């Protein structure tokens, strides 16, 4: 059943001629149009906010005491005999008029433009499609250092240091040779070193083979002593082989 048709409905309490009060008009600023025009006038899409890096002031340019005070010009000694300024022209004096030049400024300017050297544009770069312009030379994109006369040349201090290192190495080698001569040391050749290395490896294989041939059960003292002796020999041979492989130059004492 429709509630509006019942006599006891709450909707019957509302007067039939009642109307909602009108809403007050919304406030609109008188400068709204001017602000919109200014925003559209000075607005640029994708506009940058200036250079990416601002030059930092030097620490040497600090504010000094009395640096912002106005300085007066130095005092001059008054001299009565000093010449005065030229006098003001009289009212009856008239300037020279009617003087005309026979120079043709149109032809002169045209000749200067034709014979003059064209001015080269300043190199610039733009980082974005509608961004600000920047000077190309201080940006670091121009290869300036490769055009220097000393580009690619080893600095003098490095050459001097290399000479000192070379000299120190020569002195050290001379000192070693002198000590070896005094100690009567002999240097093994590459063939002798290789022969000694192969002999040590062959001995290790023989000791290893003998160790593998021992019985599995070590149940007596002589077997334990034999096994321990073979292990010590293998360990010593492995140490000698490692020393010879590690060092390319080997000295031995002459007998």
ABEGO torsion letter per residue (X at the ends): XBAAABAABAAAABBAABBBBBBBBBBBBAAAAAAAAAAAAABBBGBBAEBABBBBBBAABBBBBGAABBBBBBBBBBBAABBBBBBBBBAABBBBBGBBBABBAAAAAAAAAAABBBBBBBBBBBABAABBBBBAAAAGABBAAAABAABGBBBAAAAAAAAAAAAAAAAAAAAAAAAAAAAGBBBBBAAAAAAAAAAAAAAAAAAAAAAAABBABBABAAAAAAAAAAAAAAAAAAAAAAAAAABABBBBBBX
